[in-house]
């Protein structure tokens, strides 16, 4: 369910773009992101920092797109978001006691510290690469291709990355200590 709510604004952006074009899609993405943040706030009385950051970026870059009637700004949004995530991952090596990825996934996984550090760096590099790839597609292809890449390409690459990460982690997951009952 969380996966669907996280991609709700992107999916609506895609549908609106196919129906009415980039400017209508930008309005829809801003509204969808606002709804996303509002629903999380009403439900949990807290908003995830990633949703809030995404909302602020889409408000700024989407607003600039609409005000200046220049689609370049909205096309930069995925790069900015990915690079901010990369920066957060990299800075978490120096700020706080745990890498960002461990803070996000640590309750569900038990891994050696060096693997958490490596995983955090790998995620940072992935976010940097995704941002660069977005720039390549936006400057090398038309808007229709960029919109398709934004939904299907970035989502597909992220899923492939997560699956590859799962295979990598299987080698390193620490087994919980088992206490046996030898009262026979």
C-alpha positions in Angstrom: 0.0 0.0 0.0 2.8 2.4 0.9 4.4 1.8 -2.5 1.2 2.9 -4.2 0.8 6.0 -2.1 4.4 7.0 -2.8 3.9 6.8 -6.5 0.4 8.3 -6.5 1.6 11.8 -7.7 3.8 10.3 -10.4 1.0 8.1 -11.8 -1.5 11.0 -11.8 1.2 13.2 -13.5 1.5 10.6 -16.2 -2.2 10.2 -16.8 -2.8 14.0 -16.8 0.1 14.4 -19.3 -1.3 11.9 -21.7 -4.7 13.5 -21.4 -3.9 17.3 -21.3 -0.2 17.9 -21.7 2.7 19.0 -19.5 1.2 22.1 -17.8 -2.0 20.3 -16.8 0.1 17.4 -15.6 2.2 19.8 -13.5 -1.0 21.2 -11.8 -2.2 17.6 -11.1 1.2 16.6 -9.7 1.3 19.6 -7.3 -2.3 18.9 -6.2 -1.6 15.1 -5.8 1.5 15.8 -3.7 -0.5 18.3 -1.6 -3.2 15.6 -1.1 -0.5 13.0 -0.3 1.1 15.2 2.4 -2.3 16.2 3.8 -3.6 12.6 4.1 -0.4 11.4 5.8 -0.7 14.4 8.2 -4.4 13.7 9.0 -3.8 10.0 9.4 -0.5 10.0 11.4 -0.2 13.6 12.7 3.3 13.5 11.1 4.6 13.7 7.5 7.5 11.6 6.2 10.4 13.9 5.4 10.7 12.4 1.9 7.1 13.3 1.1 7.5 16.8 2.5 10.7 17.4 0.6 9.1 16.1 -2.6 6.1 18.3 -2.1 8.3 21.4 -1.6 10.4 20.6 -4.6 7.4 20.0 -6.8 5.8 23.2 -5.5 8.9 25.2 -6.4 9.8 23.6 -9.7 6.2 23.0 -10.7 5.3 26.5 -9.8 8.2 27.9 -11.9 7.1 25.7 -14.8 3.6 27.1 -14.7 4.6 30.7 -14.0 7.2 30.8 -16.7 5.5 28.4 -19.1 8.8 26.5 -19.3 8.7 22.7 -18.9 12.4 22.5 -18.2 11.8 23.2 -14.5 9.4 20.3 -13.9 11.8 18.0 -15.8 14.6 19.0 -13.4 12.5 17.9 -10.4 13.5 14.1 -10.5 17.1 15.0 -10.7 16.9 17.4 -7.7 15.0 14.9 -5.7 17.4 12.1 -6.4 20.4 14.3 -5.7 18.9 15.4 -2.4 18.4 11.8 -1.4 22.0 11.1 -2.4 23.2 14.0 -0.4 21.2 12.9 2.6 22.7 9.4 2.3 26.2 10.7 2.1 25.8 13.2 4.9 24.4 10.5 7.1 27.9 9.0 7.2 29.0 12.0 9.2 25.8 13.2 10.9 24.0 11.0 13.4 24.9 7.5 14.6 23.6 5.5 11.7 23.7 5.7 7.9 20.3 6.8 6.5 19.6 3.4 4.9 20.0 1.8 8.3 17.6 4.3 9.8 15.1 3.4 7.1 15.5 -0.3 7.0 17.4 -1.2 10.2 14.3 -2.4 12.1 13.7 -5.1 9.6 17.2 -6.3 8.9 20.2 -7.3 10.9 23.4 -6.6 9.0 27.1 -6.0 10.0 27.9 -2.2 10.3 30.3 -2.3 7.3 27.5 -3.6 5.1 25.1 -0.8 6.3 27.8 1.7 5.4 28.4 0.1 2.0 24.7 -0.2 1.3 24.2 3.5 2.1 27.0 4.5 -0.3 25.5 2.2 -3.0 22.1 3.9 -2.6 23.8 7.4 -2.8 25.5 6.4 -6.0 22.2 5.0 -7.4 20.5 8.3 -6.7 23.3 10.3 -8.3 23.1 8.0 -11.4 19.3 8.3 -11.6 19.6 12.1 -11.5 22.2 12.1 -14.3 20.1 9.7 -16.4 17.1 12.0 -16.0 19.1 14.9 -17.3 20.3 12.8 -20.3 16.8 11.8 -21.2 15.3 15.3 -20.7 18.0 17.0 -22.9 18.2 14.2 -25.5 14.6 13.3 -26.2 11.2 14.9 -26.5 8.8 15.5 -23.6 6.7 12.5 -24.4 9.7 10.2 -24.1 10.8 11.9 -20.9 7.4 11.4 -19.3 7.4 7.7 -20.2 10.9 7.4 -18.8 9.9 9.2 -15.6 7.2 6.7 -14.9 8.4 3.4 -16.5 12.2 3.9 -16.8 12.9 5.3 -13.3 10.4 3.0 -11.6 11.8 0.0 -13.5 15.4 0.9 -12.7 14.4 1.4 -9.0 12.7 -2.0 -8.8 15.7 -3.7 -10.5 18.0 -2.0 -8.1 16.0 -3.2 -5.1 15.9 -6.7 -6.4 19.7 -6.7 -7.0 20.1 -5.3 -3.5 18.1 -8.1 -2.1 20.4 -10.7 -3.7 23.4 -8.8 -2.3 21.9 -8.6 1.2 21.0 -12.3 1.3 24.8 -13.1 1.7 25.1 -10.7 4.6 21.9 -10.9 6.7 22.8 -12.0 10.2 20.7 -14.8 11.7 19.1 -14.0 15.0 20.5 -15.8 18.0 18.3 -18.8 18.8 17.9 -19.9 22.3 17.2 -23.6 22.3 15.1 -25.4 24.9 16.9 -28.5 25.9 14.6 -29.6 28.8 14.0 -33.1 27.5 
